[in-house]
Amino acid sequence: MTFAPPTVTLTSGRVAPALAYGTGTKWFKRSDSPAASALNAELVACIKAALHAGVRHIDTAEMYNTEPEVGAAVAEYLAENTDGVTRADLFITSKIQNGLVDVRGTIERALKACQVEYFDLYLIHSPFLDSVPNLTKSLREVWAELESARAAGLVRDIGVSNFRPADLDQLGSPLPAINQIEYHPQLPQPNLRAYLGARSIPIAAYGPLAPLLVSAAKDDALEKTDEGRAFLAAIDAAAQRTGVPRSTVLLAWSRQVGALVVSTSAKIERVREFLASAHVELTDDEVQAIAATGDKAGKLRKFWPAKHFDE
């Protein structure tokens, strides 16, 4: 299948496919779980199916414990070679957190697990270093170690995830290639976006469908307030005009506001909807209506809820 995904330009000037298949959330394995060391065959099959469908960007992390699945899927997919795709056509992102005590060693182990010679993008998973056992280094020091790994060719670009302006100020140079954050119409984070925009640092948006995942039975369901219903109405108006589901509208919205979009599913039809969002063009009025009504529908942060974010 021939599919040319949209791209996002990183701070370095390199480009990344703007639609990434995520291997966290649904696929996350706790480190203390017996499943952590077992290969998840379902995830391997889903990654391969996503690659065959046209996905060219895979997102994983040390914290997810899914790097081995990425490695198995990519190796099998490239060995089959039915699509004429090579490693150079793929973009693989991973992240580091507890491994910050040994940056070089963690990266080398991750590369082995993913069965690749380099990562296209490697991120510090969060600035919350107080949660990392036995870590005595500062953000600036671990950032310098990532830069050394980049200079050594282990990774092509380095970036961050879940960083706030104060965290970014601690890094020094170079500027991060990207900041991967939870981002959707109910979590617009204008202060952070302004900070990043002033420095031409793009964002990767994870949790782009979070507003649609709150059960209608819950107290904070969108259906239970006038503001929430107005938000859904704005999404539905765009969905009706374009002939796509609500989820595809939100994915298209994220892309049109400039984000690299990270999402996942075990269902291939959902992956195809994800890819189809690249061809959905919302009008400026639709983008603005979704943003405005989403902002008024109430803040929704699904990930890292206990941490302080200036929103």
C-alpha positions in Angstrom: 0.0 0.0 0.0 1.4 3.4 -0.9 0.8 6.1 1.6 2.7 9.3 2.1 2.0 10.5 5.6 2.2 14.2 6.5 5.3 15.3 8.4 6.4 17.6 11.2 9.7 19.4 11.0 11.8 18.9 14.1 13.9 21.7 15.7 16.9 20.1 14.0 15.4 20.5 10.6 14.8 16.8 10.1 11.2 15.7 9.4 9.2 13.0 11.3 6.0 11.3 10.0 3.2 13.1 11.8 1.1 10.0 12.6 2.7 7.7 15.1 1.4 4.3 16.3 1.8 4.3 20.1 2.8 1.2 22.2 1.9 2.6 25.6 -1.5 3.1 27.3 -3.4 0.0 26.2 -0.1 -1.9 25.8 1.7 -0.7 28.9 3.3 -3.4 31.0 4.2 -2.8 34.6 7.9 -3.5 35.4 6.9 -5.6 38.4 4.3 -7.6 36.5 5.1 -11.2 35.3 3.9 -10.0 31.8 6.8 -7.5 31.6 9.3 -10.0 30.4 6.9 -11.9 28.1 6.5 -10.9 24.5 3.0 -9.7 23.7 2.2 -11.5 20.5 -1.0 -9.4 20.0 1.0 -6.2 20.1 3.6 -7.6 17.7 0.8 -8.5 15.2 -0.9 -5.1 15.7 2.4 -3.2 15.0 2.9 -5.3 11.9 -0.6 -4.7 10.7 -0.2 -0.9 11.3 3.0 -0.9 9.2 1.3 -2.8 6.4 -1.5 -0.3 6.6 0.9 2.5 6.0 2.1 3.7 9.4 5.8 4.7 9.3 6.3 6.0 12.8 6.3 3.8 15.9 6.4 5.3 19.4 7.7 3.2 22.4 9.4 3.8 25.7 11.6 2.1 28.3 8.7 2.7 30.8 6.1 0.9 28.6 8.2 -2.3 28.5 7.2 -2.7 24.8 10.6 -2.1 23.1 11.0 -5.9 22.5 7.6 -6.0 20.7 8.6 -3.1 18.5 11.8 -4.9 17.7 10.1 -8.2 16.8 7.4 -6.5 14.7 9.8 -4.3 12.8 12.2 -7.1 12.1 9.5 -9.4 10.9 7.9 -6.7 8.8 11.2 -5.8 7.1 12.0 -9.4 6.5 8.7 -10.0 4.8 9.5 -6.9 2.6 6.1 -7.1 0.8 5.8 -3.3 0.8 9.3 -2.5 -0.4 10.0 -0.6 2.8 13.5 -0.4 4.4 14.6 0.6 7.9 15.4 4.1 6.5 11.8 4.5 5.6 10.7 4.0 9.2 10.8 6.4 12.1 11.2 4.9 15.6 10.9 7.0 18.8 11.7 5.7 22.3 12.0 7.4 25.7 14.1 7.0 28.8 13.2 7.6 32.5 14.5 5.2 35.2 17.4 4.4 32.9 18.7 8.0 33.3 21.1 6.6 35.9 22.9 5.0 32.9 22.0 6.8 29.8 24.4 5.2 27.4 23.8 1.7 28.7 20.0 2.2 28.6 20.1 3.4 25.0 22.3 0.5 23.9 20.0 -2.0 25.6 16.9 -0.4 24.0 18.5 -0.5 20.6 19.2 -4.2 21.1 15.6 -4.8 22.2 14.2 -2.9 19.2 16.7 -4.7 16.9 17.8 -1.4 15.2 21.2 0.4 15.0 19.8 3.8 15.9 16.7 5.6 17.1 15.3 8.4 15.0 14.1 10.2 18.1 14.9 9.7 21.7 13.1 11.5 24.5 13.5 12.1 28.3 10.1 10.7 29.3 9.4 13.3 32.0 11.2 16.0 34.0 10.1 14.4 37.2 13.5 13.1 38.2 12.6 12.7 41.8 10.8 9.5 40.8 14.0 7.9 39.4 15.7 5.6 41.9 19.4 6.4 42.7 19.6 9.4 40.3 21.8 12.2 41.4 22.1 14.0 38.1 20.3 17.2 37.1 18.2 17.7 34.0 21.1 19.6 32.4 23.5 16.7 33.1 21.2 14.0 31.7 20.5 16.2 28.7 24.2 16.5 28.0 24.4 12.7 28.1 21.7 12.4 25.5 23.5 14.9 23.3 26.6 12.7 23.6 24.6 9.7 22.5 23.3 11.7 19.5 26.9 12.8 18.6 27.9 9.1 18.8 25.2 8.1 16.3 23.0 6.1 18.6 20.1 8.5 18.1 19.4 10.9 15.3 17.5 13.5 17.4 16.8 14.1 21.1 13.8 15.6 22.7 11.6 15.6 25.8 8.1 14.7 27.0 5.8 16.3 29.6 8.2 19.2 30.0 7.0 22.6 31.2 8.7 25.9 30.5 10.6 25.9 33.7 11.9 22.4 32.9 12.9 23.4 29.4 14.9 26.3 30.8 17.1 23.9 32.7 18.3 22.0 29.6 20.8 24.3 28.0 21.7 23.5 24.3 20.7 22.1 21.9 17.0 22.9 21.9 14.8 19.7 22.1 13.7 18.4 18.7 10.2 18.1 20.1 8.1 18.1 23.3 5.7 15.2 23.5 2.7 16.2 25.7 -0.9 15.3 26.4 -2.7 17.6 24.1 -6.3 17.9 22.9 -9.0 20.6 22.8 -9.7 20.2 26.5 -6.0 20.6 27.4 -4.7 23.4 25.1 -1.9 24.6 27.4 -1.6 28.1 25.8 1.4 29.2 28.0 3.4 26.1 27.0 2.4 26.4 23.4 3.5 30.0 23.3 6.8 29.1 24.9 7.5 26.3 22.4 6.3 28.4 19.5 8.7 31.2 20.3 11.5 28.7 20.0 10.1 26.8 17.0 9.9 23.6 19.1 7.0 21.4 17.8 4.8 19.2 19.9 3.8 15.6 19.7 0.3 15.1 21.0 -0.5 11.9 23.0 -4.0 11.2 24.3 -5.6 13.1 21.3 -8.8 11.2 21.8 -9.1 11.6 25.6 -12.2 13.8 25.4 -14.1 11.0 23.7 -13.0 8.3 26.2 -14.9 9.6 29.3 -17.9 7.4 29.8 -21.3 9.1 29.4 -22.2 7.6 32.8 -19.5 9.6 34.7 -20.2 12.9 36.4 -17.7 14.8 34.1 -19.1 13.4 30.9 -19.4 15.9 28.1 -23.1 15.0 27.6 -23.9 16.3 31.1 -23.1 20.0 30.7 -24.1 22.7 28.2 -20.5 23.4 27.6 -19.7 19.7 26.9 -22.7 19.3 24.6 -21.5 22.4 22.7 -18.1 20.8 22.3 -19.6 17.6 21.0 -21.8 19.6 18.6 -18.8 21.3 17.1 -17.1 18.0 16.6 -20.3 16.5 15.1 -20.8 19.4 12.7 -17.3 18.7 11.3 -17.9 15.0 11.3 -21.1 15.4 9.4 -19.6 17.6 6.8 -16.5 15.4 6.2 -18.3 12.1 6.6 -15.9 10.7 9.2 -16.3 9.6 12.8 -15.7 11.9 15.8 -12.4 10.3 16.5 -11.1 11.1 13.0 -12.2 14.7 13.4 -10.2 15.1 16.6 -7.1 13.4 15.0 -7.4 15.8 12.1 -7.8 18.7 14.5 -4.6 17.8 16.3 -2.7 17.6 13.0 -4.1 20.9 11.7 -3.0 22.8 14.8 0.6 21.6 14.0 1.0 18.5 16.3 2.6 15.2 15.6 -0.1 12.8 16.6 0.4 9.6 18.7 -2.5 7.2 19.0 -3.0 3.5 19.1 -5.6 0.7 18.7 -5.7 -3.1 18.5 -8.3 -2.8 15.8 -7.0 -2.4 12.2 -10.1 -0.4 11.2 -9.2 2.2 13.8 -5.7 2.3 12.5 -7.1 3.0 9.0 -9.2 5.8 10.5 -6.1 7.2 12.1 -4.3 7.2 8.7 -7.4 8.6 7.0 -7.3 11.6 9.3 -4.3 12.8 7.2 -6.7 13.3 4.3 -9.4 15.1 6.3 -9.2 18.9 6.1 -11.2 20.9 8.6 -12.1 24.4 7.8 -10.6 27.2 9.8 -13.9 27.9 11.4 -14.2 24.2 12.4 -10.7 24.2 13.9 -11.5 27.3 15.9 -14.9 26.1 17.0 -13.5 22.8 18.3 -10.8 24.7 20.1 -13.1 27.3 21.7 -15.8 24.9 22.8 -13.3 22.3 24.0 -11.5 24.9 26.2 -14.9 25.8 27.7 -15.9 22.2 28.3 -13.6 21.8 31.3 -9.9 20.8 31.7 -9.2 17.1 31.2 -5.8 15.7 32.0 -5.7 11.9 31.8 -2.0 11.3 32.3 0.3 12.5 35.0 -2.6 13.9 36.9 -0.8 14.2 40.3 1.9 16.5 38.8 1.7 20.3 38.7 1.3 21.8 35.3 0.8 25.5 34.6 -2.3 25.4 32.4 
